[in-house]
């Protein structure tokens, strides 16, 4: 998977929040995807569980703003961003792992209370 394809996936992820579009989330994730947000919390396993998680996130009105470039190695992309909800913001780093089809099979979000 080329760097440009990984950046495009990250941009689509941001777009999903901007448009509150679950179809984009369903499109970028693999059927067997795992989401851990934040790392150390319960994992959402499989596309239906992942979509259920994002329905709440997108429904909250949260918007994402990239705060640095996408970094990439092998089949992964790491990217810093802020979640904005009203007057609150959270600094987060997400890591996507992609399968051979270019779908996200793993997303890990790194943030904690000190990042709010």
Secondary structure, DSSP 8 states (H G I E B T S, - for coil): --HHHHHHHHHHHHHHHHHT-HHHHHHHEEEEEEEEESTTS--EESHHHHHHHHHHHHHTT-EEEE-S--EEETTEEEEEEEEEETTEEEEEEEEEEE-TTS-EEEEEEE--GGG-
